[in-house]
């Protein structure tokens, strides 16, 4: 059974998709460039909200600043791959309570208030 903290988490790739839908107008065809945008949005989200990875046994791990500086989001924000060859992290999450503000901040970078 997941912990209460884990139950409050949602997929980072889903969060990046929400930001993508708010940010990209008109909507391009689904292709590799969408994955790249999702990965950049995940990076932006990670600047304002803690990102967590859920391990194989359900353990929760918060990615720290050193972790984030040591790799990159891939697979449309579904994975985090380290530059040094450590095993990648998947099942990336963000607290649902952090989601609205993190998405608003990322979207505001492209569309400052009053312009979008």
ABEGO torsion letter per residue (X at the ends): XBBAAAAABBBAAAAAAAAAAAABOBBBBBBAAAAAAAAAAAAAAAAABBBBBBBAAGBBBBBBAAAAAABBBBGGGABBBBAAGBBBBBGBBBBAAAAAAAAAAAAAAABBBGAX
